Every structure is written in structure tokens, then in C-alpha cells.
Amino acid sequence: MGKNIAHIHISDFTENADCLPPGEGTFDFESFFAKMHDNSYHGGIIIELYRNNFQNLQDLIASYDYLLTKNR
């Protein structure tokens, strides 16, 4: 897809669970963001989770903060 990506919905996963808050799984976000930068991606990224995969607003803020540290 390369430079044709318009926007990204993102979550994390483990071997036993999917749609987890970023930072609670095993996905390599640093490599992912590096690839997006290589493709000159400048669009939005939406944290997309199922309601039962986070407890409160603080969980969402923690995921956002985690992604900021990986997107450098």
C-alpha cells in the first residue's frame, strides 16, 4: 500500500488476545512507525479498541503516551 495509506487504526495483540491497548502486547511499534516515516505517512492514527479491552480514560491516555515514545 505504501504511500496510498490514508489513515491508520491501531491496537496491540498477544498470542492469546487481540485489540489490546498499545503497549500491552507484543507488536513492534518502533519498526511500524519507522516504515510509516519511510513512506512519508503524515495522516492520522486512531487507537481502536473494543470496550472490554480497557478500563478507563487513563488506559487510553497511557496507550497514547506509549505510542508517542515509539513514534520518534
N, C-alpha and C positions, 0 to 999 in steps of 0.2 A: 504494500500500500504506500509505503514511503511518504512522499510529500503530499499525498492525497488525503491524509487523515485530517478530518475536520474537528473532532473533539474526542476526548477520552473519558470513559467511565472506568474507575479503578477500584480494586479491592485486593485483599490478600488471601492466601489459602495455606492449608497444610495438607498432608496426605489424607487426613480424615475429615476436613471441613473446608468449605469454600465461602466466598463472600464475607471474609473477615475484615475488620478494620486494618488498614495499612499499618505494618509494624507488629502485627500479632501472628504473622505467618512466615513463610519461607521465600516469598517472591523477592527476586533481586532487583529492587527499585533503582539502585545506582546504575546498573547496566541498562535498565529500561530507559531512564532519563538521559543517559549518555547517547543512546540510539536516537531518541527523540531530538536531542540537540543536533546530532549529526545530520538529521533530516530537516533541520531548520523548523521544527514544530514550534509554533507560538500560540496555539489555541488553548482552550480551557481544559481543565482536568477536574472531573466530578468524582468525589468519593461516593460510590454506590454500594450500599449495604442493605441487607434485609433487616427489618426492625428488631428481630430477635437476636441479631449479632452484635448489638451494642446496648449499653445500659442507659447512657445519659449523654448530655451535651459535652461533658468533659471527655468522654471516649472519642467523640468526633473531633474535638479540639486537639487531643493527643495525636490522633491519626494525621491531622493536618500538619501539626508541628513536626511529626516524624517525616512526612513527605518533604517538607521544606529542607530538612537536613540532608535528604538523599538527592534533592534536585539542585545541585550546585554546578 
